[in-house]
Amino acid sequence: MSTLHEFSRMDDIREKFGSRIKDLRIARGYSQEKLAEIADLDRTYIPGIENGKRNVSLVVIEKIAKAFNLTLSELLNDL
C-alpha cells in the first residue's frame, strides 16, 4: 500500500530526472525540439519531462540516453 511519503518521493525523482535532462540538453546546445527529434519523441513530451510532470518509461529513458550518447547508468548517475 502506498503512502503519501512514497508519492512525494516519486515526484522528487521525476523532478531530479527532469532537471538532469534539462541540464544536459542546455550543455549540448539542444533546443527541446532538437532533443525530441534526436530521441524520436514528440516535441511536446520534453517540457513535461523537464518539469517533472511525466512518469517516463524505461524505453523513453533509453531513447534519451542514446540521444545524449550516454549509457543508462551515466544518464541516471546522481539521481
N, C-alpha and C positions, 0 to 999 in steps of 0.2 A: 504494500500500500504506500502511495506517495505522500510525502509530507510537504508542507509549504516550504521548508528549508531545501528540499530536493528540487522543487520547481525553481527556487531562487538560484541554485547552482547551475541549472540548465540555462537560465537567462545569462548568467555570468559567463559561461563557456561560449555561448553564441556571441556575446559582446567581445570577448577576448579574441575569438576567431575572426570576427568581422574587422576588428582593429588591426589584426595581423595582416589580413588580406589588403586592407586599405594602405597600410604602411608599405607593403611590398609593391603594390600597384604604383604608388606615388614614386617610390625609389626607382622603379623601372621606367618611369615616364609614361605609363599607360593611362589612358582615359578608362572610365568604366566600360564604355562601349568597346574599346580595343581589347580589354581583358576578356569581356564576354565573347568577342569574336574568336580570340585565340583559344579560349577554353570550350568553345562550341556550346555556349549558354545563351539564353535570351538576354538581351541587353538590359531588360528591366529587373533581372534577377540579382545582379551585382549590388545595387544600392541596398536591397533588402538584406543581403549577407553582411555588408559593411556596417549596417545599422543594427545588427544583431537581431533582426526580425525573422530571419529564415532559419529553420531547422534543417541544416544541409545534410544531404545523404553522403554516404561514402563514395558513391560514383561521382558526385559533383566535387567533393574534396579532391579526389584523384585527378579530375579534369583540371582543376585549379592548380594543383601541384605541377602537373605537366606543363601548363601554360607558363609557369614561372621556372621551368626546368629544375624543379626540386623533387626530392623523394617525399613520400608522405611523412616520414619522421622528421625531415628537415622543415617541412611546412608546419607541422604541429608542435615543433620544439618550443618549449617555454610557455605553453598554454596553461 
